[in-house]
Amino acid sequence: MRMTPDERVKETCRLIREARAFWDDHQNAACRRVRQRAMALYESLSSDEREQVPQVLRVWLRYRSEKYFGAHRTKPKKKRPEGRDN
């Protein structure tokens, strides 16, 4: 099923808000996953559609979160097993 332009904008906004909620809850892996989906959808929007995304969401997606999740950052470490002391 193809989304209409309005549905794509709405879904992009929803994904950005979801990623921000994960960010606020310090759930970085979930935030990274949802942010990547939001970024992919945002990149597929036309310039007119991008203007429909509220500026506060665009700023978070494109600039603030890039600081923490950009390609220049070190990849997340794998979780260590519980109960190991080093």
Protein Blocks (a to p, Z undefined) as FASTA:
>chain_A
ZZdfklmmmmmmmmmmmmmmmmmnopaklmmmmmmmmmmmmmmpcfklmmmpcfklmmmm
mmmmmmmmmmkbccddddddehiaZZ
